[in-house]
Structures are given as C-alpha cells and as structure tokens.
Amino acid sequence: MARGVHGQRIYVDPKAEMVIVRYATHPVASNSANDPVTLPAFEALAEFLNSKERP
C-alpha cells in the first residue's frame, strides 16, 4: 500500500488479485488516522474476494 498526504491511495493484494487506486485532492495534508473508512473498506473487499472460489 502507498498513501499520499492528500488522500491518494494505492492498495495491492496479490492473493485477492486486486489493485485499488484512489485519486483524491483533499485541501489539507493529513495522515491515515484522519480517514478511518478507506483502509478497512479495502481490506473487507480483499477478504470477500479471497473467500470466493476461483475457476
């Protein structure tokens, strides 16, 4: 995972075969503690994909 100070994110989960890129331009630079939703959402999606049977 990579994080930008204005809300940008790159999240890669090879096991789930998932890449998420979030573009953002928050006006105030901050850290990840100010965004309690994004990372748990990415992790939940990866967990869901990992629980699915692959063809």
N, C-alpha and C positions, 0 to 999 in steps of 0.2 A: 504494500500500500504506500502511496505517496500523498502528501497533503500540501496544499498551498495555503497561504495565510489569508486569502480572501474567499475561502470556501471550496476551492477546487479539490477534487479527489481523483485518484486512480486506485482502483481496487482490483486485484487479480487473485483468483482462486483456481489454480490448475486442476485440483481434484474435482471441482464442480464444473470445470470447463467454462468459466465465467470471467468476463472482464467488464467492469463498470467504470465509465469516465463521467465525472460530474463537473460541468462547467459552472462557474459562479463568479460573481463580481461584487461580493459584499463590500460596502463602502468603508468598513472599518476592519483592519487586520486583527485577527484573533487566533486563538488556538482551538484544538479539537474539543476542549471542555465546554466551549460555548455552543456546540452542536451535538446534543445528546441523542439525536434521532438517526443520523445518516449511517454511522458505522453499525449500530445494531440492525438496521434495515438491510444493509449489505450482507451481514452475517446470517440473518434469517433467510434471505434469498439463497445464499450458498448452501445452508443447511437443507432447505427444501429441495434444491437441485441434487444434492448428494443423496437424498433419501429416495429419489426416483430410480427405477431400473433403466439401465441403458440398453439400447438394441444391440 
